[in-house]
Amino acid sequence: MSKKLFIETLGCAMNSRDSEHMIAQLREKEGYETTEDFQDADLILINTCSVRERPVHKLFSELGGFNKKKKPTAKIGVCGCTASHLGEEIIKRAPYVNFVLGARNVSRITEVLHKDKAVEVDINYDESEFAFDDYRTSPYKAYINISIGCDKKCTFCIVPKTRGEEISIPDTLIIQEAKKVVEGGAKEIFLLGQNVNNYGRRFSGDQEKVNFTELLRRLSKIEGLERIRFTSPHPFHMDDEFIEEFAHNPKICKSMHMPLQSGSTKVLKDMKRGYTKEWFLNRVEKLRTECPEVSISTDIIVAFPGESDEDFADTIDVMKQVKFDQIFSFKYSPRPETEAEHFKEVDSEVASDRLSYLQTLNNEIHDEINAKLIGKTYRVYFEALIRDGYVSGRSDNNIVIKVKGSEELLGTFENVKITQIGRTILTGEILA
């Protein structure tokens, strides 16, 4: 019988792709098959995230639960960003953990598996040209890493300390991977990087210097590839060439994630984001002029240390001007080994009030946008079965839409008319 692997993935799409890489290596090199039941597993992996609220507390809580109910012979491994910054401390606090594997060391999974109490967390380790075995959770779309690490110095962010300096993956390897997944039936690829539009800044070997815009052009020439998505572009690197290629290349999906973080130029400076409120609004204007149908999503941190009422008002002003299609909003919480960890925080009650106000405003904007979608038609790529006999997919501009249907719809494109509005998913009917 094959050995069983249970893996819990926390955090971002890059973590999801890292988990796919680990599954591939363990399946091909060690004979593991995945299971949804950790009590049935011979190996339990937690792929951790350091970005959201209380990641360390969550990690040790999860570990304790797994250790109590796992098979006596099962191994536990901690991977990802929290593994990178805690390292050996994880085994000191939870001695039943068998190994720790950092976010920059994914390719070493089959090594640490056989070294009890191994700790591999080198953030300078270079995996940019490593040939991973192939595994994907969906046959209809594929995540593809185009870079690893991050060179930004944002004062609130721990990622550079857990994923190391930014290195771009050679475009030949990216194109080769994209062709392979298209040959396997996928019609959509999703490019991943901490700052995708900074692609080409640094390669580990003697590679042709290709920027992100040129990479998009080259990928769009792949026959059978119909859609290209990516996340996350950095507002600082959104030059005119990039925006124009995004707007006019028919294979690039018309949804853009633009992490604002704050609408205050003062706070953006404190965050070391590298752009101003005016620059962000200028890029939105350019984007919507070139591509009126674009949907724009964003990230916002409320109550960053030093944020005054006037600074928060600037964020609200940007929200009212841009009318984002989607926001991911959070109260600031300090992260270890970041510059802002030592900044004086905004009063907790004030922070909660600001977040509540911002999210209420966002819901009003979102409802206003959605109300105008009834009766509109979108070309939807179906990718998932959901409950009650529905199939869901996404429009070109990233609207999630469900229709009554079965698995025959999966992997197909259909024109869908919107008949019902929901906050996170719309309902429609396929046009004959």
C-alpha positions as CSV (number, residue, x, y, z in Angstrom):
1,M,0.0,0.0,0.0
2,S,1.2,3.5,-0.7
3,K,2.1,5.9,2.0
4,K,-0.3,8.7,2.8
5,L,0.4,12.4,2.9
6,F,-1.8,15.0,4.5
7,I,-0.9,18.7,3.8
8,E,-2.5,21.8,5.2
9,T,-1.8,25.0,3.3
10,L,-2.2,28.4,4.9
11,G,-1.8,31.8,3.2
12,C,-1.2,32.9,-0.3
13,A,-1.3,31.4,-3.8
14,M,2.5,31.0,-3.7
15,N,2.1,28.8,-0.7
16,S,-0.5,26.7,-2.6
17,R,2.0,26.3,-5.4
18,D,4.8,25.4,-3.0
19,S,2.5,22.7,-1.6
20,E,1.9,21.3,-5.1
21,H,5.7,21.2,-5.5
22,M,6.1,19.2,-2.3
23,I,3.3,16.8,-3.2
24,A,4.9,16.2,-6.6
25,Q,8.3,15.5,-5.1
26,L,7.0,13.2,-2.4
27,R,4.7,11.4,-4.8
28,E,7.4,10.8,-7.5
29,K,10.4,10.2,-5.3
30,E,8.9,8.7,-2.1
31,G,5.6,7.0,-3.3
32,Y,3.2,9.1,-1.2
33,E,-0.5,9.7,-2.1
34,T,-2.5,12.5,-0.6
35,T,-5.3,12.0,1.9
36,E,-7.9,14.4,3.3
37,D,-7.8,12.7,6.7
38,F,-4.7,13.5,8.8
39,Q,-5.4,10.5,11.1
40,D,-4.8,8.2,8.2
41,A,-1.6,10.0,7.2
42,D,2.0,8.7,7.4
43,L,3.3,12.2,6.9
44,I,1.6,15.5,8.0
45,L,2.8,18.8,6.6
46,I,1.7,22.3,7.6
47,N,2.7,24.9,5.0
48,T,2.6,28.0,7.1
49,C,2.1,31.8,6.5
50,S,3.6,34.7,8.5
51,V,1.5,37.5,7.0
52,R,-1.9,37.2,8.7
53,E,-3.0,37.5,12.4
54,R,-1.2,35.5,15.0
55,P,0.5,32.9,12.8
56,V,2.7,31.5,15.5
57,H,-0.2,30.9,17.9
58,K,-2.1,29.2,15.1
59,L,0.8,27.0,14.2
60,F,1.4,25.6,17.6
61,S,-2.3,25.1,18.2
62,E,-2.6,23.1,15.0
63,L,0.6,21.1,15.8
64,G,-0.8,20.1,19.2
65,G,-4.1,18.9,17.6
66,F,-2.3,16.8,15.0
67,N,0.1,15.3,17.6
68,K,-2.7,14.1,19.8
69,K,-4.7,12.3,17.1
70,K,-2.1,11.2,14.5
71,K,-0.9,7.6,13.9
72,P,1.9,6.8,16.3
73,T,4.3,6.3,13.4
74,A,3.3,9.4,11.5
75,K,5.9,12.2,10.9
76,I,5.1,15.9,11.2
77,G,6.9,18.6,9.2
78,V,6.5,22.3,9.4
79,C,7.1,24.2,6.1
80,G,6.7,27.7,4.7
81,C,7.2,31.3,6.0
82,T,6.7,30.7,9.7
83,A,9.1,27.8,9.5
84,S,11.7,30.2,7.9
85,H,11.7,32.7,10.7
86,L,11.2,30.4,13.7
87,G,13.6,27.6,12.5
88,E,14.9,25.5,15.4
89,E,12.5,27.2,17.9
90,I,9.7,25.1,16.4
91,I,11.3,21.8,17.4
92,K,12.3,23.3,20.8
93,R,8.6,24.2,21.5
94,A,7.2,21.1,19.8
95,P,9.8,18.3,20.1
96,Y,7.5,15.8,18.4
97,V,8.0,17.8,15.1
98,N,10.3,15.7,12.8
99,F,11.6,18.5,10.5
100,V,11.4,22.2,9.6
101,L,11.6,23.3,6.0
102,G,11.7,27.0,5.0
103,A,9.8,28.7,2.2
104,R,13.0,29.0,0.1
105,N,13.9,25.3,0.5
106,V,10.9,23.5,-0.9
107,S,13.0,21.4,-3.3
108,R,14.7,19.8,-0.2
109,I,11.5,18.1,1.0
110,T,12.7,14.6,0.2
111,E,16.0,15.2,2.0
112,V,14.6,16.5,5.3
113,L,12.1,13.7,5.3
114,H,14.9,11.2,6.2
115,K,16.8,13.5,8.6
116,D,15.1,13.5,12.0
117,K,15.0,17.0,13.5
118,A,16.4,18.5,10.3
119,V,16.1,22.3,10.0
120,E,16.6,23.8,6.5
121,V,15.7,27.5,6.4
122,D,18.4,29.1,4.3
123,I,16.7,32.1,2.7
124,N,19.6,32.5,0.2
125,Y,19.1,29.0,-1.2
126,D,18.5,29.3,-5.0
127,E,15.7,27.2,-6.4
128,S,15.1,29.3,-9.5
129,E,16.2,26.6,-11.9
130,F,15.2,23.5,-10.0
131,A,13.1,21.1,-12.1
132,F,10.2,20.1,-9.9
133,D,8.1,17.0,-10.7
134,D,4.6,17.9,-11.9
135,Y,1.5,17.9,-9.7
136,R,-1.5,20.3,-9.8
137,T,-4.7,20.3,-7.8
138,S,-6.7,21.5,-10.9
139,P,-6.5,20.2,-14.5
140,Y,-8.2,23.4,-15.7
141,K,-5.8,26.1,-14.6
142,A,-2.2,26.1,-13.5
143,Y,-0.2,28.3,-11.0
144,I,3.3,29.0,-12.3
145,N,6.0,30.7,-10.2
146,I,8.0,33.3,-12.2
147,S,10.1,34.6,-9.4
148,I,11.1,33.8,-5.8
149,G,11.8,36.2,-2.9
150,C,11.3,39.9,-2.6
151,D,13.7,42.9,-2.7
152,K,11.2,45.4,-1.3
153,K,11.8,46.9,2.2
154,C,8.2,47.5,3.2
155,T,8.3,48.2,7.0
156,F,5.3,46.0,7.8
157,C,6.3,42.9,5.8
158,I,8.2,39.8,6.9
159,V,8.3,38.2,3.5
160,P,11.9,39.3,2.5
161,K,13.1,37.7,5.8
162,T,11.3,34.4,5.0
163,R,11.7,34.1,1.2
164,G,15.0,35.9,0.6
165,E,16.2,38.2,-2.1
166,E,14.3,38.3,-5.4
167,I,15.4,36.0,-8.2
168,S,13.5,35.6,-11.5
169,I,13.0,32.2,-13.0
170,P,14.3,31.9,-16.6
171,D,11.6,32.7,-19.1
172,T,12.5,29.5,-21.1
173,L,11.5,27.4,-18.1
174,I,8.3,29.4,-17.5
175,I,7.3,29.0,-21.2
176,Q,8.2,25.3,-21.1
177,E,6.0,24.8,-18.0
178,A,3.2,26.7,-19.5
179,K,3.3,24.7,-22.8
180,K,3.2,21.5,-20.8
181,V,0.1,22.4,-18.7
182,V,-1.7,23.6,-21.9
183,E,-0.9,20.2,-23.5
184,G,-2.4,18.6,-20.4
185,G,-5.7,20.4,-21.0
186,A,-5.4,23.6,-19.0
187,K,-6.6,26.8,-20.8
188,E,-5.6,29.3,-18.1
189,I,-2.3,30.0,-16.3
190,F,-1.8,32.1,-13.2
191,L,1.7,33.7,-12.8
192,L,3.0,34.1,-9.3
193,G,5.5,36.3,-7.6
194,Q,5.8,38.8,-4.8
195,N,6.1,41.6,-7.3
196,V,5.4,40.0,-10.7
197,N,5.9,43.2,-12.7
198,N,9.5,43.5,-11.3
199,Y,10.3,40.3,-13.2
200,G,13.7,40.3,-14.8
201,R,15.4,42.4,-12.1
202,R,17.8,39.5,-11.3
203,F,18.6,36.1,-12.6
204,S,20.9,33.6,-10.9
205,G,22.6,32.6,-14.1
206,D,23.6,34.0,-17.5
207,Q,20.0,34.6,-18.7
208,E,18.5,36.9,-21.4
209,K,17.2,40.0,-19.7
210,V,13.5,39.8,-20.2
211,N,11.0,42.1,-18.3
212,F,7.5,41.2,-17.3
213,T,5.8,42.8,-20.2
214,E,7.9,40.9,-22.7
215,L,7.3,37.7,-20.7
216,L,3.6,38.3,-21.1
217,R,4.0,38.7,-24.9
218,R,6.0,35.5,-25.2
219,L,3.5,33.5,-23.1
220,S,0.6,34.8,-25.1
221,K,2.0,33.2,-28.3
222,I,1.4,29.7,-26.8
223,E,-1.2,27.9,-28.9
224,G,-4.1,26.7,-26.9
225,L,-3.5,29.0,-24.0
226,E,-6.5,31.3,-23.7
227,R,-6.1,33.1,-20.5
228,I,-3.2,34.6,-18.5
229,R,-3.7,35.9,-14.9
230,F,-1.1,37.1,-12.4
231,T,-0.6,38.4,-8.9
232,S,0.6,40.6,-7.5
233,P,1.9,43.6,-9.5
234,H,3.5,46.4,-7.5
235,P,2.0,49.9,-8.2
236,F,5.5,51.4,-8.3
237,H,6.4,49.2,-11.4
238,M,3.2,49.8,-13.3
239,D,4.7,51.7,-16.2
240,D,2.8,52.7,-19.4
241,E,4.3,49.8,-21.4
242,F,3.0,47.3,-18.9
243,I,-0.5,48.9,-18.7
244,E,-0.8,49.1,-22.5
245,E,0.2,45.4,-22.9
246,F,-2.3,44.4,-20.2
247,A,-5.1,46.4,-21.8
248,H,-4.6,45.3,-25.4
249,N,-3.3,41.8,-25.3
250,P,-6.5,39.7,-25.6
251,K,-5.1,36.7,-23.7
252,I,-4.4,38.7,-20.5
253,C,-7.4,38.7,-18.2
254,K,-8.8,42.1,-17.4
255,S,-8.5,42.0,-13.7
256,M,-5.8,43.8,-11.8
257,H,-4.8,43.4,-8.2
258,M,-3.2,46.7,-7.1
259,P,-2.1,46.6,-3.4
260,L,-2.8,50.2,-2.2
261,Q,-2.1,49.5,1.5
262,S,-2.8,53.1,2.4
263,G,-4.2,56.2,0.6
264,S,-2.0,58.5,2.6
265,T,1.3,59.6,1.0
266,K,2.7,60.1,4.5
267,V,1.8,56.6,5.6
268,L,3.0,55.1,2.3
269,K,6.4,56.8,3.0
270,D,6.4,55.3,6.5
271,M,5.6,51.9,4.9
272,K,8.4,52.4,2.4
273,R,6.1,51.5,-0.5
274,G,7.9,53.8,-3.0
275,Y,4.8,55.6,-4.5
276,T,2.4,58.3,-3.5
277,K,-1.4,58.6,-3.4
278,E,-1.2,60.7,-6.6
279,W,0.9,58.0,-8.4
280,F,-1.6,55.3,-7.5
281,L,-4.6,57.3,-8.7
282,N,-2.7,58.2,-11.9
283,R,-2.0,54.5,-12.6
284,V,-5.7,53.7,-12.0
285,E,-6.7,56.5,-14.4
286,K,-4.3,55.2,-17.1
287,L,-5.5,51.7,-16.6
288,R,-9.2,52.5,-16.9
289,T,-8.6,54.8,-19.9
290,E,-6.8,52.0,-21.7
291,C,-9.1,49.2,-20.4
292,P,-12.5,50.4,-19.3
293,E,-13.7,46.9,-18.6
294,V,-11.0,46.2,-16.0
295,S,-11.8,45.1,-12.5
296,I,-9.5,46.3,-9.8
297,S,-8.9,44.7,-6.4
298,T,-6.6,45.9,-3.6
299,D,-5.1,45.3,-0.1
300,I,-5.6,47.9,2.6
301,I,-3.9,48.0,6.0
302,V,-5.9,50.1,8.5
303,A,-4.3,51.9,11.5
304,F,-0.7,51.5,10.5
305,P,1.4,53.1,13.3
306,G,1.2,56.8,13.1
307,E,-1.9,56.9,10.9
308,S,-3.9,60.0,11.8
309,D,-7.6,60.8,11.1
310,E,-6.4,62.8,8.1
311,D,-4.3,59.8,6.8
312,F,-7.3,57.5,7.2
313,A,-9.5,60.0,5.4
314,D,-7.0,59.9,2.4
315,T,-7.6,56.1,2.3
316,I,-11.3,56.6,2.2
317,D,-10.9,59.2,-0.5
318,V,-9.0,56.8,-2.7
319,M,-11.7,54.2,-2.1
320,K,-14.4,56.6,-3.2
321,Q,-12.5,57.7,-6.3
322,V,-11.4,54.2,-7.4
323,K,-14.5,52.2,-6.3
324,F,-12.5,48.9,-6.1
325,D,-14.3,45.8,-7.2
326,Q,-12.8,43.9,-4.2
327,I,-10.7,44.7,-1.2
328,F,-8.8,42.7,1.3
329,S,-8.6,44.8,4.5
330,F,-6.9,44.2,7.8
331,K,-6.0,46.0,11.0
332,Y,-2.3,46.5,11.3
333,S,-0.6,43.9,13.4
334,P,3.2,43.8,14.0
335,R,5.4,41.1,12.6
336,P,8.7,40.0,14.0
337,E,11.9,41.2,12.4
338,T,10.2,44.1,10.6
339,E,11.0,47.7,11.1
340,A,7.4,48.6,12.0
341,E,7.4,46.1,14.9
342,H,9.0,48.9,16.9
343,F,6.6,51.7,15.8
344,K,4.0,53.0,18.2
345,E,0.6,51.5,17.4
346,V,-2.7,53.2,16.9
347,D,-5.2,52.7,19.8
348,S,-7.0,49.3,19.3
349,E,-10.5,50.7,19.6
350,V,-9.7,53.4,17.0
351,A,-8.3,50.8,14.7
352,S,-11.4,48.6,15.0
353,D,-13.7,51.6,14.3
354,R,-11.7,52.5,11.2
355,L,-11.7,49.0,9.8
356,S,-15.5,48.7,10.4
357,Y,-16.1,52.1,8.6
358,L,-13.9,51.1,5.7
359,Q,-15.5,47.7,5.3
360,T,-19.0,49.1,5.5
361,L,-18.1,51.6,2.8
362,N,-16.7,48.8,0.7
363,N,-19.9,46.8,1.0
364,E,-21.9,49.8,-0.2
365,I,-19.6,50.3,-3.2
366,H,-19.6,46.6,-4.0
367,D,-23.4,46.4,-3.8
368,E,-23.6,49.4,-6.1
369,I,-21.3,47.8,-8.6
370,N,-23.1,44.4,-8.5
371,A,-26.5,45.9,-8.9
372,K,-25.5,47.0,-12.4
373,L,-24.5,43.5,-13.5
374,I,-28.0,42.0,-13.7
375,G,-28.7,41.1,-17.3
376,K,-25.1,41.4,-18.4
377,T,-23.4,38.6,-20.3
378,Y,-19.9,37.2,-19.6
379,R,-17.7,34.5,-21.1
380,V,-17.1,32.2,-18.2
381,Y,-14.4,29.5,-17.8
382,F,-15.8,26.8,-15.6
383,E,-13.4,25.1,-13.2
384,A,-15.2,23.8,-10.1
385,L,-18.2,21.8,-8.9
386,I,-20.0,23.3,-6.0
387,R,-23.0,22.2,-3.9
388,D,-26.6,22.0,-4.9
389,G,-25.9,21.0,-8.5
390,Y,-24.0,24.2,-9.5
391,V,-20.8,24.7,-11.4
392,S,-18.7,27.8,-10.9
393,G,-16.2,29.7,-13.0
394,R,-14.8,33.1,-13.6
395,S,-15.3,35.8,-16.2
396,D,-12.4,37.4,-17.9
397,N,-12.5,40.3,-15.3
398,N,-12.6,37.8,-12.4
399,I,-16.3,37.8,-11.5
400,V,-17.2,34.4,-9.9
401,I,-20.3,33.1,-11.5
402,K,-22.3,29.9,-10.9
403,V,-24.8,28.1,-13.1
404,K,-26.9,24.9,-12.8
405,G,-24.9,22.2,-14.4
406,S,-22.6,19.1,-14.0
407,E,-19.0,18.1,-14.6
408,E,-19.4,18.2,-18.4
409,L,-19.1,22.0,-18.1
410,L,-15.7,21.8,-16.4
411,G,-12.9,23.1,-18.5
412,T,-15.2,24.8,-21.0
413,F,-16.1,28.4,-21.9
414,E,-19.7,29.5,-22.0
415,N,-21.6,32.8,-22.4
416,V,-23.5,33.4,-19.2
417,K,-26.2,36.0,-18.5
418,I,-26.3,37.2,-14.9
419,T,-29.7,36.6,-13.2
420,Q,-29.0,37.0,-9.5
421,I,-26.6,39.0,-7.4
422,G,-24.7,37.7,-4.3
423,R,-22.0,39.3,-2.3
424,T,-19.2,36.9,-3.3
425,I,-20.7,34.9,-6.2
426,L,-23.3,35.7,-8.9
427,T,-25.8,33.3,-10.4
428,G,-26.4,33.1,-14.1
429,E,-27.8,31.0,-17.0
430,I,-26.0,29.7,-20.0
431,L,-27.1,31.3,-23.3
432,A,-28.0,28.9,-26.0
